[in-house]
Amino acid sequence: MDETLLEIKNLTTSFSIEGEYYAAVDDVSLNVNRNEVMAIVGESGCGKSALAFSVMGLHTRAKIEGDIFFKDENIVDIRRDKLNRLRGKEMGMIFQDPMKALNPLMSVGNQIGEVLYIHNRGLAKEERYNMVIDLLNKVNIPRSEYVYNQFPHELSGGMRQRVVIASAIANNPDLLIADEPTTALDVTIQSQILDLIKELKESSQAGIILITHDLGVVAEMADRVAVMYAGQIVEIADVYTLFENPLHPYTRSLFNSIPSVEDIKEELHVIQGIVPPLQYLPREGCRFAARVPWIDESAHAKNPKLAEVEHNHFVRCTCYKHFYIPENKEVVKDDVT
């Protein structure tokens, strides 16, 4: 039986804009088990990173409502010193931009060594040095003794991302959040980094949240998938079910936007419009309705909730029953926003 490691219940994360709070993560509930990769997918602005930062307690000015249980302990209102003992030890995070995650004034070795020192004060200096070298080797960084003394700006993007991974896995965390870990990296480096994440899962039975917009990465890595749109989870299923039978209009639109060598089309399907700015998100009805204007309003639920439509397959709103990709492009309105 799966062991639940992280359970998020009715989480809402709101940010202040001109004195008013607007939810970027809106009533999200999901769980992550040990030895599982939970992928969270969606286009930019859907709230994926805001959700990850909420779990890690990294928001400084956001209003957090709901519950986040890590190993059965609610960490939403946990004391800062206790949270700091969890982060970096039991909870690790691979950040999307390594240049922002790394201190430009500290050598690579000292930065990774600091993560070890904070959570293992009894380590001798030489022992800590050897552990850092082992970590650099583990993430396939060549000439690790030399790189130990280098600074972030002296490394390539792929090398910097591996340093961030080394820091994140230094203390063998039980939960690892990887926020777009392969963005802007070439295919070879992407594959190596994904292999490292797989190895952590298999070696330590860690639970992993993988945030990405790359459905190819999802197919390779994920056990289950949560599709996020406009701050809400619109579909959750195991990876096989989602790829074989996507239901929500947003999920189906994402899949129809993927190029296929088997079904060559003159033009790719394009999802109309964009994710609205935070303060203009519709707070009632189906949030994706404006981007599928050819679907009648009556097809959408007035107050869409996640409903289990098949075993362990959850979908938000009833519009999935009526959705189709129009062949006639004139059906699609030009003013969708």
TORKOL-4160 file (C-alpha; in steps of 0.2 Angstrom, whole numbers, padded with zeros to 4 digits, m for minus):
337
<pt num="1" X="0000" Y="0000" Z="0000"/>
<pt num="2" X="0006" Y="0017" Z="m0005"/>
<pt num="3" X="0013" Y="0028" Z="0010"/>
<pt num="4" X="0007" Y="0046" Z="0009"/>
<pt num="5" X="0022" Y="0058" Z="0011"/>
<pt num="6" X="0014" Y="0074" Z="0007"/>
<pt num="7" X="m0004" Y="0079" Z="0008"/>
<pt num="8" X="m0011" Y="0096" Z="0002"/>
<pt num="9" X="m0028" Y="0100" Z="0007"/>
<pt num="10" X="m0038" Y="0115" Z="0000"/>
<pt num="11" X="m0022" Y="0125" Z="m0002"/>
<pt num="12" X="m0025" Y="0143" Z="m0007"/>
<pt num="13" X="m0010" Y="0155" Z="m0010"/>
<pt num="14" X="m0015" Y="0173" Z="m0013"/>
<pt num="15" X="m0004" Y="0188" Z="m0017"/>
<pt num="16" X="m0008" Y="0207" Z="m0014"/>
<pt num="17" X="m0011" Y="0218" Z="m0030"/>
<pt num="18" X="m0015" Y="0236" Z="m0026"/>
<pt num="19" X="m0021" Y="0231" Z="m0009"/>
<pt num="20" X="m0032" Y="0216" Z="m0014"/>
<pt num="21" X="m0028" Y="0198" Z="m0012"/>
<pt num="22" X="m0029" Y="0187" Z="m0028"/>
<pt num="23" X="m0027" Y="0168" Z="m0027"/>
<pt num="24" X="m0013" Y="0161" Z="m0038"/>
<pt num="25" X="m0016" Y="0144" Z="m0031"/>
<pt num="26" X="m0035" Y="0141" Z="m0028"/>
<pt num="27" X="m0041" Y="0127" Z="m0017"/>
<pt num="28" X="m0029" Y="0114" Z="m0022"/>
<pt num="29" X="m0029" Y="0097" Z="m0015"/>
<pt num="30" X="m0017" Y="0083" Z="m0020"/>
<pt num="31" X="m0005" Y="0070" Z="m0012"/>
<pt num="32" X="0012" Y="0063" Z="m0015"/>
<pt num="33" X="0017" Y="0046" Z="m0010"/>
<pt num="34" X="0034" Y="0039" Z="m0006"/>
<pt num="35" X="0043" Y="0032" Z="m0022"/>
<pt num="36" X="0032" Y="0041" Z="m0033"/>
<pt num="37" X="0034" Y="0055" Z="m0046"/>
<pt num="38" X="0019" Y="0067" Z="m0046"/>
<pt num="39" X="0021" Y="0078" Z="m0062"/>
<pt num="40" X="0012" Y="0095" Z="m0062"/>
<pt num="41" X="0009" Y="0102" Z="m0079"/>
<pt num="42" X="0002" Y="0117" Z="m0087"/>
<pt num="43" X="0008" Y="0133" Z="m0096"/>
<pt num="44" X="0016" Y="0148" Z="m0088"/>
<pt num="45" X="0006" Y="0157" Z="m0076"/>
<pt num="46" X="m0005" Y="0142" Z="m0071"/>
<pt num="47" X="0002" Y="0143" Z="m0053"/>
<pt num="48" X="0014" Y="0128" Z="m0053"/>
<pt num="49" X="0029" Y="0137" Z="m0045"/>
<pt num="50" X="0018" Y="0146" Z="m0033"/>
<pt num="51" X="0012" Y="0129" Z="m0027"/>
<pt num="52" X="0029" Y="0123" Z="m0025"/>
<pt num="53" X="0035" Y="0138" Z="m0016"/>
<pt num="54" X="0020" Y="0136" Z="m0004"/>
<pt num="55" X="0025" Y="0118" Z="0000"/>
<pt num="56" X="0043" Y="0124" Z="0004"/>
<pt num="57" X="0037" Y="0139" Z="0014"/>
<pt num="58" X="0047" Y="0151" Z="0003"/>
<pt num="59" X="0033" Y="0164" Z="0000"/>
<pt num="60" X="0037" Y="0180" Z="0011"/>
<pt num="61" X="0021" Y="0191" Z="0007"/>
<pt num="62" X="0008" Y="0178" Z="0002"/>
<pt num="63" X="m0007" Y="0174" Z="0011"/>
<pt num="64" X="m0008" Y="0155" Z="0014"/>
<pt num="65" X="m0024" Y="0146" Z="0018"/>
<pt num="66" X="m0027" Y="0127" Z="0019"/>
<pt num="67" X="m0016" Y="0113" Z="0025"/>
<pt num="68" X="0000" Y="0105" Z="0020"/>
<pt num="69" X="0004" Y="0089" Z="0029"/>
<pt num="70" X="0022" Y="0083" Z="0028"/>
<pt num="71" X="0024" Y="0066" Z="0036"/>
<pt num="72" X="0007" Y="0069" Z="0045"/>
<pt num="73" X="0013" Y="0086" Z="0052"/>
<pt num="74" X="0004" Y="0102" Z="0046"/>
<pt num="75" X="0019" Y="0113" Z="0041"/>
<pt num="76" X="0008" Y="0129" Z="0035"/>
<pt num="77" X="0010" Y="0137" Z="0052"/>
<pt num="78" X="0026" Y="0128" Z="0058"/>
<pt num="79" X="0039" Y="0138" Z="0068"/>
<pt num="80" X="0052" Y="0145" Z="0056"/>
<pt num="81" X="0067" Y="0137" Z="0065"/>
<pt num="82" X="0058" Y="0120" Z="0063"/>
<pt num="83" X="0054" Y="0123" Z="0045"/>
<pt num="84" X="0072" Y="0127" Z="0042"/>
<pt num="85" X="0077" Y="0110" Z="0050"/>
<pt num="86" X="0066" Y="0102" Z="0037"/>
<pt num="87" X="0071" Y="0111" Z="0022"/>
<pt num="88" X="0087" Y="0105" Z="0015"/>
<pt num="89" X="0087" Y="0089" Z="0025"/>
<pt num="90" X="0070" Y="0081" Z="0023"/>
<pt num="91" X="0063" Y="0092" Z="0009"/>
<pt num="92" X="0074" Y="0098" Z="m0005"/>
<pt num="93" X="0071" Y="0109" Z="m0021"/>
<pt num="94" X="0079" Y="0110" Z="m0038"/>
<pt num="95" X="0075" Y="0128" Z="m0043"/>
<pt num="96" X="0071" Y="0133" Z="m0061"/>
<pt num="97" X="0085" Y="0146" Z="m0063"/>
<pt num="98" X="0102" Y="0140" Z="m0056"/>
<pt num="99" X="0109" Y="0157" Z="m0057"/>
<pt num="100" X="0096" Y="0164" Z="m0045"/>
<pt num="101" X="0097" Y="0149" Z="m0034"/>
<pt num="102" X="0116" Y="0150" Z="m0032"/>
<pt num="103" X="0126" Y="0163" Z="m0022"/>
<pt num="104" X="0138" Y="0171" Z="m0035"/>
<pt num="105" X="0150" Y="0176" Z="m0021"/>
<pt num="106" X="0153" Y="0158" Z="m0014"/>
<pt num="107" X="0162" Y="0144" Z="m0023"/>
<pt num="108" X="0152" Y="0129" Z="m0028"/>
<pt num="109" X="0160" Y="0117" Z="m0015"/>
<pt num="110" X="0157" Y="0129" Z="m0001"/>
<pt num="111" X="0138" Y="0131" Z="m0006"/>
<pt num="112" X="0135" Y="0112" Z="m0006"/>
<pt num="113" X="0146" Y="0110" Z="0010"/>
<pt num="114" X="0135" Y="0123" Z="0019"/>
<pt num="115" X="0120" Y="0113" Z="0016"/>
<pt num="116" X="0129" Y="0098" Z="0024"/>
<pt num="117" X="0135" Y="0108" Z="0038"/>
<pt num="118" X="0119" Y="0116" Z="0043"/>
<pt num="119" X="0111" Y="0099" Z="0045"/>
<pt num="120" X="0126" Y="0089" Z="0051"/>
<pt num="121" X="0136" Y="0101" Z="0063"/>
<pt num="122" X="0146" Y="0086" Z="0069"/>
<pt num="123" X="0155" Y="0083" Z="0052"/>
<pt num="124" X="0173" Y="0086" Z="0052"/>
<pt num="125" X="0179" Y="0098" Z="0038"/>
<pt num="126" X="0188" Y="0084" Z="0028"/>
<pt num="127" X="0174" Y="0073" Z="0029"/>
<pt num="128" X="0162" Y="0087" Z="0023"/>
<pt num="129" X="0174" Y="0090" Z="0009"/>
<pt num="130" X="0174" Y="0072" Z="0003"/>
<pt num="131" X="0155" Y="0071" Z="0004"/>
<pt num="132" X="0154" Y="0087" Z="m0008"/>
<pt num="133" X="0166" Y="0078" Z="m0020"/>
<pt num="134" X="0156" Y="0063" Z="m0019"/>
<pt num="135" X="0140" Y="0073" Z="m0023"/>
<pt num="136" X="0149" Y="0082" Z="m0038"/>
<pt num="137" X="0154" Y="0065" Z="m0045"/>
<pt num="138" X="0136" Y="0058" Z="m0042"/>
<pt num="139" X="0129" Y="0072" Z="m0053"/>
<pt num="140" X="0142" Y="0068" Z="m0066"/>
<pt num="141" X="0152" Y="0084" Z="m0065"/>
<pt num="142" X="0170" Y="0081" Z="m0072"/>
<pt num="143" X="0185" Y="0086" Z="m0063"/>
<pt num="144" X="0176" Y="0088" Z="m0046"/>
<pt num="145" X="0191" Y="0094" Z="m0036"/>
<pt num="146" X="0193" Y="0108" Z="m0048"/>
<pt num="147" X="0175" Y="0113" Z="m0049"/>
<pt num="148" X="0174" Y="0113" Z="m0030"/>
<pt num="149" X="0183" Y="0129" Z="m0030"/>
<pt num="150" X="0175" Y="0137" Z="m0045"/>
<pt num="151" X="0161" Y="0150" Z="m0044"/>
<pt num="152" X="0144" Y="0149" Z="m0053"/>
<pt num="153" X="0148" Y="0161" Z="m0067"/>
<pt num="154" X="0162" Y="0150" Z="m0072"/>
<pt num="155" X="0151" Y="0135" Z="m0076"/>
<pt num="156" X="0139" Y="0131" Z="m0090"/>
<pt num="157" X="0121" Y="0131" Z="m0088"/>
<pt num="158" X="0120" Y="0112" Z="m0087"/>
<pt num="159" X="0134" Y="0112" Z="m0074"/>
<pt num="160" X="0126" Y="0125" Z="m0063"/>
<pt num="161" X="0110" Y="0115" Z="m0064"/>
<pt num="162" X="0119" Y="0099" Z="m0058"/>
<pt num="163" X="0126" Y="0109" Z="m0044"/>
<pt num="164" X="0109" Y="0114" Z="m0038"/>
<pt num="165" X="0104" Y="0096" Z="m0039"/>
<pt num="166" X="0119" Y="0091" Z="m0029"/>
<pt num="167" X="0113" Y="0104" Z="m0015"/>
<pt num="168" X="0095" Y="0098" Z="m0016"/>
<pt num="169" X="0100" Y="0079" Z="m0014"/>
<pt num="170" X="0115" Y="0082" Z="m0002"/>
<pt num="171" X="0105" Y="0076" Z="0013"/>
<pt num="172" X="0095" Y="0062" Z="0004"/>
<pt num="173" X="0078" Y="0071" Z="0006"/>
<pt num="174" X="0062" Y="0062" Z="0008"/>
<pt num="175" X="0053" Y="0074" Z="m0003"/>
<pt num="176" X="0061" Y="0083" Z="m0018"/>
<pt num="177" X="0052" Y="0097" Z="m0028"/>
<pt num="178" X="0060" Y="0099" Z="m0046"/>
<pt num="179" X="0054" Y="0115" Z="m0054"/>
<pt num="180" X="0057" Y="0115" Z="m0072"/>
<pt num="181" X="0074" Y="0106" Z="m0069"/>
<pt num="182" X="0078" Y="0104" Z="m0088"/>
<pt num="183" X="0073" Y="0121" Z="m0095"/>
<pt num="184" X="0085" Y="0129" Z="m0107"/>
<pt num="185" X="0096" Y="0113" Z="m0107"/>
<pt num="186" X="0101" Y="0103" Z="m0122"/>
<pt num="187" X="0094" Y="0086" Z="m0125"/>
<pt num="188" X="0109" Y="0076" Z="m0118"/>
<pt num="189" X="0110" Y="0086" Z="m0102"/>
<pt num="190" X="0091" Y="0085" Z="m0100"/>
<pt num="191" X="0092" Y="0066" Z="m0101"/>
<pt num="192" X="0106" Y="0065" Z="m0088"/>
<pt num="193" X="0097" Y="0076" Z="m0076"/>
<pt num="194" X="0081" Y="0066" Z="m0077"/>
<pt num="195" X="0092" Y="0050" Z="m0074"/>
<pt num="196" X="0098" Y="0058" Z="m0058"/>
<pt num="197" X="0081" Y="0062" Z="m0052"/>
<pt num="198" X="0076" Y="0044" Z="m0056"/>
<pt num="199" X="0091" Y="0037" Z="m0046"/>
<pt num="200" X="0086" Y="0047" Z="m0031"/>
<pt num="201" X="0068" Y="0040" Z="m0031"/>
<pt num="202" X="0074" Y="0023" Z="m0033"/>
<pt num="203" X="0089" Y="0023" Z="m0021"/>
<pt num="204" X="0080" Y="0032" Z="m0006"/>
<pt num="205" X="0061" Y="0029" Z="m0010"/>
<pt num="206" X="0059" Y="0048" Z="m0011"/>
<pt num="207" X="0043" Y="0057" Z="m0016"/>
<pt num="208" X="0045" Y="0069" Z="m0031"/>
<pt num="209" X="0035" Y="0083" Z="m0037"/>
<pt num="210" X="0041" Y="0087" Z="m0055"/>
<pt num="211" X="0035" Y="0103" Z="m0062"/>
<pt num="212" X="0036" Y="0105" Z="m0081"/>
<pt num="213" X="0027" Y="0110" Z="m0096"/>
<pt num="214" X="0036" Y="0096" Z="m0106"/>
<pt num="215" X="0024" Y="0082" Z="m0109"/>
<pt num="216" X="0038" Y="0071" Z="m0116"/>
<pt num="217" X="0047" Y="0073" Z="m0099"/>
<pt num="218" X="0030" Y="0068" Z="m0090"/>
<pt num="219" X="0029" Y="0052" Z="m0101"/>
<pt num="220" X="0046" Y="0047" Z="m0096"/>
<pt num="221" X="0046" Y="0051" Z="m0078"/>
<pt num="222" X="0029" Y="0052" Z="m0070"/>
<pt num="223" X="0018" Y="0040" Z="m0061"/>
<pt num="224" X="0004" Y="0052" Z="m0059"/>
<pt num="225" X="0000" Y="0068" Z="m0067"/>
<pt num="226" X="m0010" Y="0084" Z="m0060"/>
<pt num="227" X="m0015" Y="0096" Z="m0074"/>
<pt num="228" X="m0015" Y="0114" Z="m0068"/>
<pt num="229" X="m0024" Y="0129" Z="m0076"/>
<pt num="230" X="m0027" Y="0146" Z="m0069"/>
<pt num="231" X="m0023" Y="0141" Z="m0051"/>
<pt num="232" X="m0034" Y="0125" Z="m0051"/>
<pt num="233" X="m0031" Y="0107" Z="m0053"/>
<pt num="234" X="m0042" Y="0102" Z="m0068"/>
<pt num="235" X="m0037" Y="0084" Z="m0070"/>
<pt num="236" X="m0028" Y="0071" Z="m0060"/>
<pt num="237" X="m0024" Y="0053" Z="m0066"/>
<pt num="238" X="m0010" Y="0040" Z="m0067"/>
<pt num="239" X="0001" Y="0044" Z="m0082"/>
<pt num="240" X="m0005" Y="0030" Z="m0093"/>
<pt num="241" X="m0023" Y="0034" Z="m0091"/>
<pt num="242" X="m0020" Y="0053" Z="m0094"/>
<pt num="243" X="m0010" Y="0049" Z="m0110"/>
<pt num="244" X="m0022" Y="0036" Z="m0116"/>
<pt num="245" X="m0038" Y="0045" Z="m0111"/>
<pt num="246" X="m0036" Y="0064" Z="m0107"/>
<pt num="247" X="m0053" Y="0071" Z="m0104"/>
<pt num="248" X="m0053" Y="0090" Z="m0098"/>
<pt num="249" X="m0053" Y="0102" Z="m0113"/>
<pt num="250" X="m0037" Y="0110" Z="m0107"/>
<pt num="251" X="m0028" Y="0093" Z="m0106"/>
<pt num="252" X="m0034" Y="0088" Z="m0123"/>
<pt num="253" X="m0029" Y="0104" Z="m0130"/>
<pt num="254" X="m0011" Y="0102" Z="m0123"/>
<pt num="255" X="m0010" Y="0085" Z="m0131"/>
<pt num="256" X="m0016" Y="0091" Z="m0148"/>
<pt num="257" X="m0003" Y="0104" Z="m0148"/>
<pt num="258" X="0011" Y="0091" Z="m0148"/>
<pt num="259" X="0019" Y="0088" Z="m0165"/>
<pt num="260" X="0017" Y="0070" Z="m0171"/>
<pt num="261" X="0028" Y="0060" Z="m0184"/>
<pt num="262" X="0013" Y="0048" Z="m0186"/>
<pt num="263" X="0000" Y="0061" Z="m0189"/>
<pt num="264" X="0008" Y="0075" Z="m0200"/>
<pt num="265" X="m0002" Y="0091" Z="m0200"/>
<pt num="266" X="0000" Y="0107" Z="m0211"/>
<pt num="267" X="m0002" Y="0117" Z="m0195"/>
<pt num="268" X="m0001" Y="0113" Z="m0176"/>
<pt num="269" X="m0016" Y="0115" Z="m0165"/>
<pt num="270" X="m0015" Y="0131" Z="m0156"/>
<pt num="271" X="m0024" Y="0134" Z="m0139"/>
<pt num="272" X="m0033" Y="0150" Z="m0141"/>
<pt num="273" X="m0030" Y="0165" Z="m0129"/>
<pt num="274" X="m0018" Y="0166" Z="m0114"/>
<pt num="275" X="m0020" Y="0163" Z="m0096"/>
<pt num="276" X="m0027" Y="0179" Z="m0089"/>
<pt num="277" X="m0017" Y="0190" Z="m0077"/>
<pt num="278" X="m0020" Y="0185" Z="m0059"/>
<pt num="279" X="m0032" Y="0200" Z="m0055"/>
<pt num="280" X="m0043" Y="0196" Z="m0070"/>
<pt num="281" X="m0045" Y="0177" Z="m0067"/>
<pt num="282" X="m0063" Y="0172" Z="m0068"/>
<pt num="283" X="m0067" Y="0166" Z="m0050"/>
<pt num="284" X="m0084" Y="0158" Z="m0055"/>
<pt num="285" X="m0088" Y="0145" Z="m0068"/>
<pt num="286" X="m0076" Y="0135" Z="m0079"/>
<pt num="287" X="m0060" Y="0145" Z="m0080"/>
<pt num="288" X="m0056" Y="0138" Z="m0097"/>
<pt num="289" X="m0072" Y="0142" Z="m0105"/>
<pt num="290" X="m0066" Y="0158" Z="m0113"/>
<pt num="291" X="m0053" Y="0149" Z="m0123"/>
<pt num="292" X="m0065" Y="0136" Z="m0130"/>
<pt num="293" X="m0079" Y="0148" Z="m0136"/>
<pt num="294" X="m0087" Y="0136" Z="m0148"/>
<pt num="295" X="m0093" Y="0125" Z="m0133"/>
<pt num="296" X="m0110" Y="0131" Z="m0127"/>
<pt num="297" X="m0111" Y="0139" Z="m0110"/>
<pt num="298" X="m0123" Y="0126" Z="m0104"/>
<pt num="299" X="m0110" Y="0113" Z="m0105"/>
<pt num="300" X="m0100" Y="0121" Z="m0091"/>
<pt num="301" X="m0104" Y="0118" Z="m0073"/>
<pt num="302" X="m0108" Y="0134" Z="m0063"/>
<pt num="303" X="m0097" Y="0129" Z="m0049"/>
<pt num="304" X="m0085" Y="0116" Z="m0056"/>
<pt num="305" X="m0077" Y="0103" Z="m0044"/>
<pt num="306" X="m0065" Y="0089" Z="m0046"/>
<pt num="307" X="m0075" Y="0073" Z="m0049"/>
<pt num="308" X="m0070" Y="0055" Z="m0050"/>
<pt num="309" X="m0076" Y="0050" Z="m0067"/>
<pt num="310" X="m0066" Y="0034" Z="m0068"/>
<pt num="311" X="m0056" Y="0025" Z="m0055"/>
<pt num="312" X="m0043" Y="0037" Z="m0048"/>
<pt num="313" X="m0046" Y="0049" Z="m0063"/>
<pt num="314" X="m0053" Y="0066" Z="m0058"/>
<pt num="315" X="m0059" Y="0080" Z="m0069"/>
<pt num="316" X="m0065" Y="0097" Z="m0066"/>
<pt num="317" X="m0081" Y="0103" Z="m0074"/>
<pt num="318" X="m0094" Y="0094" Z="m0085"/>
<pt num="319" X="m0088" Y="0102" Z="m0101"/>
<pt num="320" X="m0076" Y="0088" Z="m0105"/>
<pt num="321" X="m0092" Y="0078" Z="m0111"/>
<pt num="322" X="m0095" Y="0091" Z="m0125"/>
<pt num="323" X="m0078" Y="0096" Z="m0130"/>
<pt num="324" X="m0071" Y="0094" Z="m0147"/>
<pt num="325" X="m0057" Y="0101" Z="m0158"/>
<pt num="326" X="m0065" Y="0111" Z="m0172"/>
<pt num="327" X="m0059" Y="0108" Z="m0189"/>
<pt num="328" X="m0067" Y="0124" Z="m0196"/>
<pt num="329" X="m0055" Y="0138" Z="m0189"/>
<pt num="330" X="m0068" Y="0151" Z="m0192"/>
<pt num="331" X="m0078" Y="0144" Z="m0177"/>
<pt num="332" X="m0064" Y="0150" Z="m0166"/>
<pt num="333" X="m0066" Y="0168" Z="m0161"/>
<pt num="334" X="m0051" Y="0179" Z="m0164"/>
<pt num="335" X="m0055" Y="0189" Z="m0148"/>
<pt num="336" X="m0052" Y="0175" Z="m0135"/>
<pt num="337" X="m0041" Y="0182" Z="m0121"/>
